[in-house]
Structure formats: C-alpha cells, structure tokens
Amino acid sequence: MDLMWIAIGVAALFLLNKLILAPFRKLVVNIAVGLLALYLINFYGYMIGLEAVPITIVTGIIIGILGLPGVVLVTLYYTMF
C-alpha cells in the first residue's frame, strides 16, 4: 500500500514539473536572454540609428512571451513610432 502512494507522489511531481515548472523556466530564460539582447541594442543601437527602448514591465512581458522575436518587435516599434 505504501509503495502505491509513493508511485502516486512521484507521478504527481512529474506532472507538476511538466505542466508548471518547465514553462516557467522557459519564460525566465526568455526574459533573461531578451533583456540582455535589449540592453545590448540600447547600448550599441545608436550607432545604426535605433532608438533606445525603455525596459519596463510591458516590454519584459512581451519579450518573455515572444523571446528574441519580441526584442525585434519592440525595437522596431520604438524605432518606427
């Protein structure tokens, strides 16, 4: 009987990892890489005529969800408009 509860607990932890923690890790990695890229674009972008993009909660969410394409999208938005 105890072995069954251990198996159920291991299965629950596996599902918790797959359904909640793995996407959260991906989001954190996307935010970190995206903000680093955005910082580099802000630092060196003036050399090629790019506007500085403010690093805010909204840009962080966009970059976190979309990743590097989000950095390109936000940079183009602030450069064009």
C-alpha positions as CSV (number, residue, x, y, z in Angstrom):
1,M,0.0,0.0,0.0
2,D,2.8,2.4,0.8
3,L,4.5,1.7,-2.5
4,M,1.4,2.8,-4.3
5,W,1.3,6.2,-2.5
6,I,5.0,6.7,-3.3
7,A,4.3,6.0,-7.0
8,I,1.3,8.4,-7.0
9,G,3.5,11.1,-5.4
10,V,6.3,10.6,-7.9
11,A,3.8,10.8,-10.8
12,A,2.3,14.0,-9.3
13,L,5.8,15.6,-9.0
14,F,6.5,14.6,-12.6
15,L,3.2,16.2,-13.8
16,L,3.9,19.3,-11.7
17,N,7.3,19.6,-13.4
18,K,6.0,19.1,-16.9
19,L,2.9,21.3,-16.6
20,I,4.1,24.2,-14.4
21,L,7.8,24.4,-13.8
22,A,9.1,23.7,-17.4
23,P,7.1,26.5,-19.0
24,F,8.1,28.8,-16.1
25,R,11.8,28.0,-16.7
26,K,11.4,28.7,-20.4
27,L,9.7,32.1,-19.6
28,V,12.5,33.0,-17.2
29,V,15.2,32.1,-19.8
30,N,13.3,34.0,-22.5
31,I,13.2,37.1,-20.2
32,A,16.9,36.9,-19.3
33,V,18.1,36.4,-22.9
34,G,15.7,39.0,-24.2
35,L,16.6,41.7,-21.7
36,L,20.3,41.1,-22.3
37,A,19.7,41.5,-26.1
38,L,17.6,44.6,-25.4
39,Y,20.3,46.1,-23.2
40,L,22.9,45.4,-26.0
41,I,20.6,47.0,-28.6
42,N,20.1,50.0,-26.3
43,F,23.8,50.3,-25.7
44,Y,25.0,49.9,-29.3
45,G,21.9,50.7,-31.3
46,Y,22.5,54.4,-31.6
47,M,25.4,53.6,-34.0
48,I,23.0,52.4,-36.6
49,G,20.1,54.7,-35.8
50,L,18.0,52.7,-33.4
51,E,16.0,54.4,-30.7
52,A,16.5,53.5,-27.1
53,V,13.8,51.1,-25.9
54,P,12.7,51.6,-22.3
55,I,13.0,48.4,-20.2
56,T,9.6,48.2,-18.4
57,I,7.2,45.6,-17.2
58,V,5.3,45.6,-20.5
59,T,8.4,45.2,-22.6
60,G,9.6,42.4,-20.2
61,I,6.3,40.6,-20.7
62,I,6.4,40.9,-24.5
63,I,10.0,39.7,-24.5
64,G,9.2,36.9,-22.1
65,I,6.4,35.5,-24.2
66,L,7.9,36.0,-27.6
67,G,11.6,35.7,-26.9
68,L,14.1,37.2,-29.3
69,P,11.4,38.0,-31.9
70,G,9.8,40.0,-29.2
71,V,13.0,42.1,-28.9
72,V,12.9,42.7,-32.6
73,L,9.2,43.7,-32.4
74,V,9.7,46.1,-29.5
75,T,12.8,47.6,-31.1
76,L,11.1,48.2,-34.4
77,Y,8.0,49.6,-32.7
78,Y,10.0,52.2,-30.8
79,T,12.2,53.0,-33.8
80,M,9.3,53.4,-36.2
81,F,6.8,55.2,-34.0
